[in-house]
Amino acid sequence: MPAANTPSEGIQSHTPLPRNMPVCPVRGSVIYPTMVQHIDAGRALSIAAIDAAMNENKVIMIVSQRDKDLDDPDVDDLYEIGTACSILRVRKNPDGTLQMLVSALSRVRASHYSKGEFLRADAQAIEVENGESVELEALSRELETKFEALIQGGKFMAPETVQHIQNLEDPGQIADHIAFNMDFKLEDKQSVLEAVSLTERLRKVLTLLDAEAEVQSVQQRIRQQVKEEIDRNQREYYLREQMKAIQKELSGNEGEEGDEAEEFRAKIEKLGLNADVRKEVDREVNRLARMHPDAAEAGVIRTYLTWITELPWSSRSDDSLDIVEAVKILDEDHYGLEKVKDRVLEFLAVRRLRKERAERGEIDAAEVNKGPILVFTGPPGVGKTSIAQSIAKSLGRKYVRIALGGARDESDIRGHRRTYIGAMPGRIVQGMRTAGTKNPVVLLDEIDKLGSSYQGDPSAALLEVLDPAQNQHFTDHYLGVPFDLSEVMFIATANYPEQIPPALMDRMEVIDFSSYIEQEKLEIAKRYLLPRQLTQNGLKGNQIAITDAALEKLISHYTREAGVRNLEREIGTVARKVARRIATGELKRAKVTDKELEKYLGNARYTPEHEAREDMVGVSTGMFYTPVGGDILFIETSVMPGKGLVLTGQLGDVMRESARAALTYAKTNSERFHIPRERLDDSEIHIHVPAGGIPKEGPSAGTTMSVSLVSALTGIPARRDVAMTGEITLTGRVLPIGGLKEKVLGARRAGIRHIILPKANEGDLRDIPAHLRTSMTFHPCETLDEVLDVALVGGLQALERRGSTAKRKPARRKNDAGASA
Ligand SMILES: Nc1ncnc2c1ncn2[C@@H]1O[C@H](COP(=O)(O)OP(=O)(O)OP(=O)(O)O)[C@@H](O)[C@H]1O
């Protein structure tokens, strides 16, 4: 410890320092011994201190204030360690501020500050410890190397400063100068000043340089990355421009093709594609941009991109789930169909509740659309398609119909891969394009007409379309990227639900539409079809009146259908003809009565089948069902000399088997029915089912055949007012059949009042409108004996009675069908 207050380092080490000196606080910087520096002073407190120092021995303590924002620092705001400086020169600026040039003498520690007009300090020079020389040497070399590396690495420092530092020899000075010139934080600079031991000071500066080097390398890495990115962009831009120029040269036209890719890019930008899809699509655009516009491949890509840009990737319509409104719309567009409407409304109500729960966050949004797919089944023209349209209308959604009839390959649903010439997306994606939103109502029409072939089963692909767990990522082969179908509401239609592939059926809920009876058709015609046809044909309501009788005749004599499609067409024809007569001035208004119908539509096209005129031997009345509705048919049997069973009338295999079963039954019961053995053994039995060229199939004519056969063999006539249906077994049991409702409606239309049906079908009678049910008599039967009891004139008793008379004379026959027997 020196006895006097002698500077321990510095240029004027011989000059003793005063024990008390004025203090000039500085902000944000630290001055180290041996430096010569300009200091600007503007604050009154600094100016006063400088003045005082000049009047004393020109020594002043320069010290940093801890907070550089303080204008008038107090004693506690100053660091304890500062630098004693000798003032070399002071210059007064015109604005009253001072500039002084100081030479830093020594690190000093203030043991006490006092504040008056300015600050003063009792300060003591700090003895610097040199430390071990080898270590010092090592540290000092390391410091020089690090500093140089930093400068080499691009750290900016004025060249003359760098040179000055490199010329210094004293390690302490080197450390000080580096600390002064680098942009270290104030606390770090102060800590270098406060480091009393030289080795500690060097270590501190080394650490700070290390941190600086770290920052520098990160900076460099960032710079490099930015540069590479810019380079790549520039390179791509440059290449693209070159390519455009080359294409322009080759094609001789003004760069349209480059613009084409740009146009696609702009459209794609707006589609809201997810990242994966976007990547794939961008790749195709880039390929297109690189290609000659006339190249065949370019055409393929162009078509692909057009498809992509026209699909609804993110646009959707808002659902309106207002049930009251839905009821209104369904009623407005459709007569009757109460059960169907109820089910549709329930379905909408469930959706609405689910949507509300999803909005409250109680269930996942994806759950809203879950649930069975509705499938509307029933004959053509009963309103399946049009009610689906009304559902879309009431939901405020777009509507598209996708025809599935005849779809035989997987590619019909899923499209062809783009490698095929003329490849196209499948019907689903085509439908989505037509819809233009991602949440339309999609009607999958005729789902029962899906075929299958060696090229894959379309129903498997359809399964994916309808499965909520999979259809979010439905992949069409042509698009090659997933398309989200999860928001679509699918509804299917089918004429024959039993022909829907079972796997699909599992996911569906059947809503059955049955055929209309005459009365319903009349109402639909009056309320919906007629007004619509009038408008379509430019007629006003008062220009034409069609009487109810005319409409009834139209229904019975000009159409034969379960629905009302042909009826509408025929009404349209009448309306058109009337319109023509009005337009030519021939008429002002027309009244169409049933008598006049022929004038407009020509001769009646159908004569409805009516119950037979009388009870006949060998002729029984059956019922059948086709897609156009139910009707009756007659089965005739005649027995003549000869051998074997002859069946005519375009009968299918199953129906032929029914006939054989009926014969076997008759044979096994021949004794009971008093049928002579020789009549069975030496006769040709001919069963004929008339009614033109209509092919007939199915087991349900079993009872009718048996009645016809037994009647022909026994000579007991069958009742004309009884129609029947039912499958039979060899032992004479009666088994259930399908389509009962349609069959009964058909029979009723033909004027029949007694129906024999299998006991097991009794429950189906519920589907028949009550007013029809009460006006008819139903005979549920379990055995053929019961059937014969109802169907034969006189019932089973007649058979037994006949036993006593048969041997004497054959029964009198009333018709020619059995005449030759
Ligand atoms: N109950 C009804 N009320 C009013 N109009 C009806 C009703 N039922 C059917 N129609 C009308 O009959 C026509 C045919 O109906 P639609 O096309 O919906 O039949 P469909 O059952 O879908 O037949 P397909 O199975 O052949 O597709 C439509 O114009 C429809 O508006």
Ligand as a Chemical Component Dictionary entry (heavy atoms), coordinates in Angstrom:
data_LIG
# 
_chem_comp.id                   LIG 
_chem_comp.type                 NON-POLYMER 
_chem_comp.pdbx_formal_charge   0 
_chem_comp.three_letter_code    LIG 
# 
loop_
_chem_comp_atom.comp_id 
_chem_comp_atom.atom_id 
_chem_comp_atom.alt_atom_id 
_chem_comp_atom.type_symbol 
_chem_comp_atom.charge 
_chem_comp_atom.model_Cartn_x 
_chem_comp_atom.model_Cartn_y 
_chem_comp_atom.model_Cartn_z 
_chem_comp_atom.pdbx_ordinal 
LIG N1  N1  N 0 -96.550 -36.169 -52.247 1  
LIG C1  C1  C 0 -96.259 -35.390 -53.286 2  
LIG N2  N2  N 0 -96.693 -34.137 -53.311 3  
LIG C2  C2  C 0 -96.402 -33.336 -54.363 4  
LIG N3  N3  N 0 -95.697 -33.707 -55.429 5  
LIG C3  C3  C 0 -95.224 -34.957 -55.453 6  
LIG C4  C4  C 0 -95.459 -35.858 -54.374 7  
LIG N4  N4  N 0 -94.878 -37.022 -54.671 8  
LIG C5  C5  C 0 -94.277 -36.862 -55.853 9  
LIG N5  N5  N 0 -94.480 -35.627 -56.337 10 
LIG C6  C6  C 0 -93.958 -35.094 -57.596 11 
LIG O1  O1  O 0 -93.762 -36.163 -58.489 12 
LIG C7  C7  C 0 -92.623 -35.970 -59.293 13 
LIG C8  C8  C 0 -91.722 -37.195 -59.239 14 
LIG O2  O2  O 0 -91.154 -37.336 -57.965 15 
LIG P1  P1  P 0 -89.636 -37.716 -57.732 16 
LIG O3  O3  O 0 -88.803 -37.375 -58.894 17 
LIG O4  O4  O 0 -89.245 -37.179 -56.426 18 
LIG O5  O5  O 0 -89.759 -39.279 -57.640 19 
LIG P2  P2  P 0 -88.734 -40.360 -57.111 20 
LIG O6  O6  O 0 -89.431 -41.116 -56.056 21 
LIG O7  O7  O 0 -87.475 -39.729 -56.731 22 
LIG O8  O8  O 0 -88.512 -41.307 -58.356 23 
LIG P3  P3  P 0 -87.194 -42.125 -58.807 24 
LIG O9  O9  O 0 -87.097 -43.312 -57.913 25 
LIG O10 O10 O 0 -87.522 -42.512 -60.212 26 
LIG O11 O11 O 0 -86.038 -41.191 -58.717 27 
LIG C9  C9  C 0 -91.946 -34.742 -58.769 28 
LIG O12 O12 O 0 -92.226 -33.682 -59.646 29 
LIG C10 C10 C 0 -92.606 -34.510 -57.424 30 
LIG O13 O13 O 0 -92.661 -33.141 -57.125 31 
# 
loop_
_chem_comp_bond.comp_id 
_chem_comp_bond.atom_id_1 
_chem_comp_bond.atom_id_2 
_chem_comp_bond.value_order 
_chem_comp_bond.pdbx_ordinal 
LIG N1  C1  SING 1  
LIG C1  N2  SING 2  
LIG C1  C4  DOUB 3  
LIG N2  C2  DOUB 4  
LIG C2  N3  SING 5  
LIG N3  C3  DOUB 6  
LIG C3  C4  SING 7  
LIG C3  N5  SING 8  
LIG C4  N4  SING 9  
LIG N4  C5  DOUB 10 
LIG C5  N5  SING 11 
LIG N5  C6  SING 12 
LIG C6  O1  SING 13 
LIG C6  C10 SING 14 
LIG O1  C7  SING 15 
LIG C7  C8  SING 16 
LIG C7  C9  SING 17 
LIG C8  O2  SING 18 
LIG O2  P1  SING 19 
LIG P1  O3  DOUB 20 
LIG P1  O4  SING 21 
LIG P1  O5  SING 22 
LIG O5  P2  SING 23 
LIG P2  O6  DOUB 24 
LIG P2  O7  SING 25 
LIG P2  O8  SING 26 
LIG O8  P3  SING 27 
LIG P3  O9  DOUB 28 
LIG P3  O10 SING 29 
LIG P3  O11 SING 30 
LIG C9  O12 SING 31 
LIG C9  C10 SING 32 
LIG C10 O13 SING 33 
# 
